[in-house]
Amino acid sequence: MKSKIAMAMVAATLGLSGMAQAAQTACVFDLLGTAGDSYTMMKDYALAAKGWGADLQLKAYTDERVAAEDFKAGQCDLVSLTGMRGRQFNSFTGSIDAIGAIPSNATAKAVMNLLSNPKLAGDMVSNGYEVAGVVPLGSAFLLVNDRSINTLAKAAGKKIAVLDYDKAQAKMVQKVGAQPVSSDVTTFGGKFNNGQVDIIAAPAIAFKPLELFKGLGTKGAIAKFPIAQISGNIIIRQSKFPAGFGQKSREYVASQLPRAMDLISKTEAGIPAKYWMEIPANDKVGYVKLMRESRIDLTKEGIYNKKMMSLLKKVRCQQDASSFECALNDE
């Protein structure tokens, strides 16, 4: 009898041990599924995560909304998706994609390096979720189906695709007198290619996978003026990971920034020169002011995180102290 009890206790102990070491499911959004760059980088991340006590089993998603919903439903312990979609889990990191807040890849690299600082660890946690890393996906540029649409005034009345879950985009489009057309990451490219919308915003990494050259045709162009920085978020359900996992993860992700930035630069350079359209320097100043005003309004409405807006401004002014905004205190 005693031997049976002892065996049962051993079995129970082994069972508990197995539960503690159970693999975590990582849901990874990538437009190209397992063939995409984001998924490839997450495979490397999974290998590194073994050293922090996690055993990640990757599951690819080509529909970002489904990945986010599965994460919320508990079917994923970790999710990798865009910062705009990730804003629902953490408004601090989810505000990095704010309109005009990160004007260059160099600024993006500086900001994302900062996020690995332990002093910001508290801002990474919200309602049981923790942002375990933020990666750059590149600047978003405006793509137009007719290069004669080269000023904001000419965008008035045009149809512009906006992500249906990002209120900031629709408000910005309405502000310039254009017509927002509700879309998703999986549909906005098709709407542009099929002529359902005249303008979209997208990073260079979306150019080939979504075949955006079809929408550009022979008359279209890409405005060479970043309007936002698209970021990727790695978010975990804290209770499913060992203590300290999030900080180790953020430090690892920061160490991979040079690799990510190099990929972005190569992807942007890989777009044929004939598609790029320069914006007159005089127009750029007005656009910067308009985007700044929009950020301030959207922050007041609670769409953007105030602390993140302040941090982003500090980084911008460290890189360009002569900017007019550095003397102002309203952001």
JOUR-V140815 format. One record per pair of residues at least 12 apart in sequence whose C-alpha atoms are under 10 Angstrom apart, sorted by sequence separation. I is the first residue (numbers start at 0). J is the second residue. If there is no record, write none. Layout:
# JOUR-V140815
I,J
I,J
This chain:
# JOUR-V140815
26,38
45,57
66,78
67,79
81,93
82,94
83,95
95,107
160,172
169,181
187,199
188,200
199,211
233,245
312,324
313,325
42,55
66,79
67,80
82,95
83,96
159,172
168,181
187,200
188,201
295,308
312,325
27,41
41,55
42,56
66,80
67,81
82,96
83,97
143,157
158,172
159,173
187,201
294,308
26,41
27,42
42,57
63,78
81,96
82,97
95,110
157,172
180,195
199,214
233,248
25,41
41,57
63,79
64,80
95,111
114,130
115,131
143,159
156,172
163,179
165,181
180,196
198,214
233,249
58,75
63,80
67,84
71,88
114,131
115,132
142,159
155,172
156,173
161,178
162,179
163,180
164,181
179,196
184,201
188,205
192,209
197,214
198,215
313,330
57,75
62,80
63,81
67,85
114,132
115,133
141,159
154,172
155,173
157,175
158,176
159,177
160,178
161,179
162,180
163,181
164,182
165,183
178,196
180,198
188,206
191,209
192,210
196,214
197,215
203,221
312,330
38,57
56,75
60,79
92,111
114,133
155,174
156,175
157,176
158,177
159,178
160,179
161,180
162,181
163,182
164,183
178,197
179,198
180,199
192,211
194,213
195,214
233,252
309,328
311,330
25,45
38,58
56,76
57,77
58,78
59,79
60,80
64,84
67,87
155,175
156,176
157,177
158,178
159,179
160,180
161,181
162,182
163,183
188,208
189,209
191,211
192,212
193,213
194,214
201,221
309,329
310,330
38,59
55,76
56,77
57,78
63,84
67,88
111,132
112,133
154,175
155,176
156,177
157,178
158,179
159,180
160,181
161,182
162,183
163,184
177,198
184,205
188,209
189,210
191,212
192,213
193,214
194,215
198,219
200,221
309,330
37,59
38,60
55,77
92,114
111,133
112,134
153,175
154,176
155,177
156,178
157,179
158,180
159,181
160,182
161,183
162,184
187,209
188,210
189,211
191,213
192,214
197,219
198,220
199,221
200,222
308,330
110,133
111,134
152,175
153,176
154,177
155,178
156,179
159,182
160,183
161,184
162,185
186,209
188,211
191,214
192,215
198,221
202,225
307,330
33,57
35,59
111,135
151,175
152,176
153,177
154,178
162,186
185,209
189,213
190,214
191,215
192,216
201,225
202,226
306,330
33,58
34,59
110,135
151,176
152,177
162,187
184,209
188,213
189,214
200,225
201,226
202,227
305,330
32,58
33,59
35,61
108,134
151,177
160,186
161,187
188,214
200,226
201,227
202,228
32,59
33,60
107,134
108,135
160,187
200,227
201,228
202,229
31,59
32,60
33,61
107,135
159,187
160,188
201,229
25,54
26,55
30,59
31,60
32,61
107,136
23,53
24,54
25,55
26,56
27,57
28,58
29,59
30,60
31,61
32,62
92,122
107,137
160,190
22,53
23,54
24,55
25,56
26,57
27,58
28,59
29,60
30,61
91,122
92,123
104,135
107,138
159,190
160,191
20,52
21,53
22,54
23,55
24,56
25,57
26,58
27,59
28,60
29,61
30,62
90,122
91,123
104,136
159,191
168,200
298,330
20,53
21,54
22,55
23,56
24,57
25,58
26,59
27,60
28,61
29,62
30,63
89,122
90,123
91,124
104,137
158,191
291,324
20,54
21,55
22,56
23,57
24,58
25,59
26,60
27,61
28,62
29,63
89,123
91,125
103,137
104,138
295,329
296,330
27,62
28,63
88,123
89,124
90,125
103,138
160,195
161,196
288,323
295,330
27,63
28,64
88,124
89,125
102,138
158,194
159,195
160,196
288,324
294,330
26,63
28,65
88,125
89,126
93,130
101,138
102,139
158,195
159,196
160,197
161,198
287,324
292,329
28,66
41,79
87,125
88,126
92,130
95,133
158,196
159,197
160,198
161,199
162,200
291,329
292,330
26,65
27,66
28,67
88,127
89,128
91,130
96,135
99,138
157,196
158,197
159,198
160,199
161,200
284,323
291,330
26,66
27,67
88,128
89,129
92,132
93,133
95,135
99,139
157,197
158,198
159,199
160,200
25,66
26,67
38,79
88,129
89,130
92,133
98,139
156,197
157,198
158,199
159,200
37,79
88,130
96,138
26,69
37,80
96,139
154,197
26,70
154,198
25,70
85,130
24,70
144,191
26,74
27,75
143,191
144,192
24,73
25,74
26,75
142,191
148,197
221,270
24,74
25,75
26,76
27,77
28,78
29,79
144,194
148,198
23,74
24,75
25,76
26,77
27,78
28,79
29,80
77,128
79,130
82,133
221,272
223,274
224,275
23,75
24,76
25,77
26,78
27,79
28,80
29,81
76,128
77,129
78,130
79,131
81,133
82,134
144,196
145,197
220,272
221,273
222,274
223,275
224,276
23,76
24,77
25,78
26,79
27,80
28,81
77,130
78,131
79,132
80,133
81,134
82,135
143,196
144,197
145,198
220,273
221,274
222,275
223,276
224,277
22,76
23,77
24,78
25,79
26,80
77,131
79,133
81,135
82,136
143,197
144,198
219,273
220,274
221,275
222,276
223,277
224,278
81,136
142,197
143,198
144,199
219,274
220,275
221,276
222,277
223,278
224,279
142,198
143,199
217,273
218,274
219,275
220,276
221,277
222,278
71,128
141,198
142,199
143,200
217,274
219,276
220,277
141,199
142,200
204,262
212,270
216,274
140,199
141,200
142,201
204,263
207,266
212,271
215,274
224,283
139,199
140,200
141,201
142,202
203,263
204,264
206,266
226,286
139,200
140,201
141,202
202,263
203,264
204,265
205,266
206,267
226,287
138,200
139,201
140,202
203,265
204,266
207,269
212,274
224,286
138,201
139,202
140,203
203,266
204,267
206,269
207,270
227,290
137,201
138,202
139,203
202,266
203,267
206,270
226,290
137,202
138,203
139,204
202,267
203,268
204,269
136,202
137,203
138,204
139,205
203,269
204,270
136,203
137,204
203,270
136,204
137,205
144,212
98,167
136,205
142,211
144,213
145,214
146,215
97,167
98,168
142,212
144,214
145,215
97,168
143,214
144,215
145,216
146,217
147,218
148,219
149,220
142,214
143,215
144,216
145,217
146,218
147,219
148,220
149,221
150,222
98,171
142,215
143,216
144,217
145,218
146,219
147,220
149,222
144,218
145,219
146,220
148,222
143,218
144,219
145,220
146,221
143,219
144,220
145,221
146,222
87,164
142,219
143,220
144,221
84,162
86,164
142,220
143,221
83,162
86,165
141,220
142,221
143,222
84,164
141,221
142,222
83,164
84,165
140,221
141,222
142,223
83,165
140,222
141,223
139,222
140,223
141,224
83,167
139,223
140,224
141,225
139,224
140,225
141,226
138,224
139,225
140,226
141,227
138,225
139,226
140,227
137,225
138,226
139,227
140,228
138,227
139,228
137,227
138,228
139,229
137,228
138,229
136,228
137,229
138,230
135,228
136,229
137,230
135,229
136,230
137,231
134,229
135,230
136,231
134,230
135,231
136,232
37,134
133,230
134,231
135,232
133,231
134,232
37,136
132,231
133,232
134,233
64,164
84,184
132,232
133,233
131,232
132,233
133,234
130,232
131,233
132,234
81,184
130,233
131,234
132,235
129,233
130,234
131,235
129,234
130,235
131,236
128,234
129,235
130,236
131,237
128,235
129,236
130,237
127,235
128,236
129,237
127,236
128,237
129,238
124,234
126,236
127,237
128,238
123,234
124,235
126,237
127,238
124,236
125,237
124,237
131,244
132,245
131,245
132,246
175,289
129,244
130,245
131,246
132,247
133,248
134,249
174,289
129,245
130,246
131,247
132,248
133,249
129,246
131,248
132,249
130,248
131,249
132,250
134,252
171,289
64,183
111,230
130,249
131,250
132,251
133,252
134,253
171,290
174,293
63,183
64,184
131,251
132,252
133,253
62,183
63,184
64,185
103,224
104,225
107,228
124,245
131,252
132,253
134,255
135,256
62,184
63,185
102,224
103,225
106,228
107,229
123,245
134,256
137,259
171,293
61,184
62,185
102,225
103,226
107,230
123,246
133,256
136,259
137,260
170,293
171,294
61,185
62,186
101,225
102,226
103,227
104,228
135,259
136,260
99,224
100,225
101,226
102,227
103,228
120,245
134,259
135,260
137,262
138,263
99,225
100,226
101,227
102,228
120,246
123,249
134,260
136,262
137,263
167,293
170,296
171,297
98,225
99,226
100,227
101,228
119,246
135,262
136,263
137,264
149,276
167,294
170,297
98,226
99,227
100,228
101,229
135,263
146,274
149,277
150,278
97,226
98,227
99,228
117,246
120,249
137,266
138,267
146,275
149,278
150,279
167,296
96,226
97,227
98,228
115,245
116,246
117,247
137,267
146,276
149,279
167,297
96,227
97,228
98,229
115,246
151,282
166,297
167,298
95,227
96,228
97,229
114,246
115,247
117,249
142,274
150,282
95,228
96,229
115,248
116,249
117,250
142,275
149,282
150,283
167,300
95,229
96,230
115,249
116,250
142,276
151,285
95,230
96,231
114,249
115,250
140,275
151,286
167,302
94,230
95,231
113,249
114,250
115,251
150,286
166,302
167,303
93,230
112,249
113,250
115,252
116,253
165,302
92,230
93,231
111,249
112,250
114,252
115,253
92,231
93,232
114,253
115,254
92,232
112,252
113,253
111,252
112,253
111,253
112,254
89,232
112,255
109,253
112,256
85,230
89,234
108,253
111,256
82,228
83,229
85,231
86,232
88,234
82,229
83,230
84,231
85,232
88,235
109,256
81,229
82,230
83,231
84,232
85,233
108,256
81,230
82,231
83,232
85,234
107,256
108,257
80,230
81,231
82,232
80,231
81,232
82,233
108,259
79,231
80,232
81,233
82,234
108,260
79,232
80,233
107,260
30,184
78,232
79,233
80,234
30,185
78,233
79,234
105,260
77,233
78,234
79,235
104,260
77,234
78,235
76,234
77,235
78,236
76,235
77,236
104,263
75,235
76,236
77,237
104,264
75,236
76,237
76,238
77,239
73,236
76,239
77,240
70,234
75,239
76,240
70,235
71,236
70,236
36,204
35,204
35,208
30,204
31,205
30,205
31,208
30,208
31,209
30,209
122,306
102,287
122,307
53,239
54,240
53,240
99,286
100,287
52,240
53,241
99,287
51,240
52,241
98,287
99,288
51,241
52,242
99,289
100,290
51,242
52,243
53,244
98,289
99,290
100,291
41,233
51,243
52,244
98,290
99,291
51,244
97,290
98,291
37,231
50,244
51,245
97,291
98,292
99,293
100,294
51,246
98,293
99,294
48,244
51,247
97,293
98,294
50,247
51,248
97,294
113,310
48,247
98,297
47,247
48,248
94,294
97,297
110,310
47,248
97,298
110,311
113,314
109,311
28,231
48,251
110,313
44,248
47,251
94,298
107,311
110,314
97,302
98,303
106,311
109,314
110,315
27,233
97,303
109,315
26,233
44,251
96,303
97,304
100,307
107,314
25,233
26,234
44,252
94,302
95,303
100,308
106,314
107,315
25,234
93,302
94,303
95,304
106,315
109,318
25,235
93,303
94,304
97,307
101,311
105,315
44,255
90,301
92,303
93,304
94,305
97,308
100,311
101,312
106,317
23,235
90,302
91,303
92,304
94,306
95,307
100,312
103,315
106,318
90,303
91,304
94,307
95,308
101,314
102,315
105,318
90,304
91,305
93,307
94,308
97,311
100,314
101,315
24,239
40,255
89,304
90,305
91,306
92,307
95,310
100,315
23,239
86,302
90,306
91,307
95,311
22,239
23,240
86,303
90,307
91,308
94,311
21,239
40,258
86,304
40,259
19,239
20,240
19,240
19,241
37,259
36,259
36,262
